[in-house]
Amino acid sequence: MKKLFNVTVDNEIYVMAKNHSEAISIAEHNAGSSNFWAIELPDNRINLISDWKNRVPYNSDNNKTCGEIMGEIKNKKEINKKSLKSSFI
């Protein structure tokens, strides 16, 4: 399953990939550079860049924007937290 990655080249871009190395490979292909790093999102240290909220990430299998993907990830985390709390009651 693909995950959302923030990849920094000269600018920050977003890609969908199965892992860090695939994210970097996709970024190299689309950005034409080889000097970057990737962070799987969501990461509490990274905020989604506003320019990307309404854009579809590179290598996506659908038309979901970065903002929609981040919203789904946050919703899943909230559901998981609620499930964990209810299992200890």
N, C-alpha and C positions, 0 to 999 in steps of 0.2 A: 504494500500500500504506500502511495506517495505521501510525503509530508511537505509542508511549506518551509522553505529556507530563505533567509535573508543573506544575500551574497554581496560583499563589498568589493568593488573593483575600483574605478575612479569615482563612480557613483554607486549607490546601493540599488540592487535589483532583487527581484523575488522570483524563485523558481520552484517547481514541484519536482521532487526527486525521492527515491527510496532511501538514500543515505547521503552523507557529506560528500563522498568522492563523486557520486553521480551529480550532485548539485554543482560542484565545481566544474565538472566536465561540461554540463549544460551551459553554465555561465561562460566558460571559455569559448564555446561554440557561438554563443549569441552576442558576447561582448567583445570578442577578439583580443582578449588580454589573458595573461596567465599569472597575474599577481593578485590573489585575493584570498579571502577567508569566508567561511559559511557558518551560519548559526541556525539550528533548527528552531522553528517558532512553535508555540509561543515561548519566549525566553523573557523572564521578568526584567532583564536588563535592556531589552530591545522594544521600542515602540514602533508600531507600523508607521512608516512615512506617509504623510497625508496624500502625497501624489499617487501613491500606490493603492490607496483604499478602494478605488473604483476601477483598478486595472486588473486584468487577468495575468497571473504569473506565467513565466515561460514554462513550456513543457506540461501545461495543464491538460487533463483529459476532458475538461468541461469548460463552461463559461463562467464559473464562479470567480468573483473578484477576491483579492487578498482580504478585504474587509469581511466578506461573507465567510471565508475560510477561517479567519481568526475568530469570528463570532461562533462558528460551529465548534471550534476547539475549546473555547471558553465555556460553552454550554455543556460539552461532554465532561469537562473537569468538574463543573458544579454538580452535575448528576452523580459523578463518581464520589464526590465528597459526601453528598446526601446519602448515598448507598452505604458508604463506610460507617457513617454516624448511626444509621438505623440498624446496622448489623450488630452494633455493640449495645443496643438498648435492650 
